[in-house]
């Protein structure tokens, strides 16, 4: 074989070896990539499962919280019914007819130390949503006993709703039901407080203008039971949102005493 052909054959063999080396390296790289992708996919699946478990736990805790609120409201209603029966029995043993409003009159002669539901004599709010001429979203909708209706303010800074209790009470608790048909996320940073100074409809209300019972940071959810510390007294109960939004509450029920404990 001529010398030149031997050289060409040698070079050809070298090129073939180089190609084989490249193919081997590419194959190894592909294996590494497949391994990395498989590992990432497994990690994503694990993370997804962790998120699903966390979400299930959050939903479970929310259901438990709602059940606790419902039980607490039921307990308050039962206590109120028992106390009402006692009051009626006391009235039978006293001379003369008694006014139905006496149960919530601060100066009444009945046993005022029993927890009772306070019926507001008037309610009002910062402003009205534009369609309140139909009567469906006024402040009164929050005390009409119907969860299908709700009060509704216009878009406002720290919107508020107020109940005039007709006299000075020791307020112990407010059971607040959020609007159910939509837009619950607007009810954020719920505040409940008591004051003897009547707020002015159409005007903003300073967050420090009343004695704060409690503030609930974050979203309100379906129902909230807000308790007032001992010694909180006043004629006007304020429900306010510490945010800029529309305010719409379905129901507000107040409980307290008409004289000191």
Secondary structure as UniProt FT lines:
FT   HELIX           3..92
FT   HELIX           100..104
FT   TURN            106..107
FT   TURN            112..113
FT   STRAND          116..118
FT   STRAND          122..125
FT   HELIX           130..134
FT   HELIX           139..143
FT   TURN            147..148
FT   STRAND          156..157
FT   STRAND          160..178
FT   HELIX           184..186
FT   STRAND          188..195
FT   TURN            201..202
FT   TURN            207..208
FT   STRAND          211..219
FT   STRAND          223..227
FT   TURN            230..231
FT   STRAND          233..241
FT   STRAND          244..245
FT   STRAND          249..257
//
